[in-house]
Amino acid sequence: MPTILLIRHGESQSNAGLPTSNPKSVELTELGKEQAQNVADFLKSQFHPDLIVTSAYERTKQTALPTKSTFRHIFEEEWPIHEFTYLSSWHKAPSTVEDRREYVRQYWEFSDPTFRDAPVSEPESESKSESFEQFITRVQAVMARLKSTTYDTVAVFSHQQFISALLWLSQQNRLKLCPDTMRKFKEFLALHPMPNGGIVQVQFKDRNDKWQIKPIFSQLKPLEPALTRK
């Protein structure tokens, strides 16, 4: 039975309320770096990952760095597990979470799974917008990849919305994308916040087996982070 460790990156500049622009280049704060070290220390005491997976985003790579140093000969791969990027119209100039709050509210109130906040001609990249439909397709592809892994233990350093989407999809028998479905995902996200540096342990016997999910937040207690930061 493979073990998947879904790890949210440590506190980022954006999480701390600082202005940011390109989401791919956002870095960890000093607290985030401490959380990353705590993750590595916890994994050393409880697990022995065979593979480390990160997104292309700087904050996941920084979070994984202490774990890579701890398990020096571990395999490492970069997968498309970056955050749900739907605000590319805000990437031209620095802005804070508070600046974007009303736009985010309107986006989820509208909840059109096909809407994309970018011209159709815009080149595809991890920092450009995607529709919710495109996001879910990306998550489903990663889910299939995790279910078919030949590694015993995989440490996946990702982002809150992506991890939440994996967990949400694992509970869905059938999925028909529509505004109501999109709102239900948003509700799931609000009801199951994941702290920076948090870990969710997932196990399953085979592709068709339901995920066995275990949140692990004990490694965060010494730092007492703000659990409600988005």
Secondary structure as UniProt FT lines:
FT   STRAND          3..8
FT   TURN            13..17
FT   HELIX           23..25
FT   HELIX           30..46
FT   STRAND          51..54
FT   HELIX           58..70
FT   TURN            72..73
FT   STRAND          75..78
FT   HELIX           88..90
FT   TURN            91..92
FT   HELIX           97..110
FT   TURN            113..114
FT   TURN            120..121
FT   TURN            126..127
FT   HELIX           132..147
FT   STRAND          153..158
FT   HELIX           160..169
FT   TURN            170..171
FT   HELIX           179..191
FT   TURN            196..197
FT   STRAND          199..203
FT   TURN            207..208
FT   STRAND          212..216
FT   HELIX           218..220
FT   TURN            221..223
FT   TURN            227..228
//
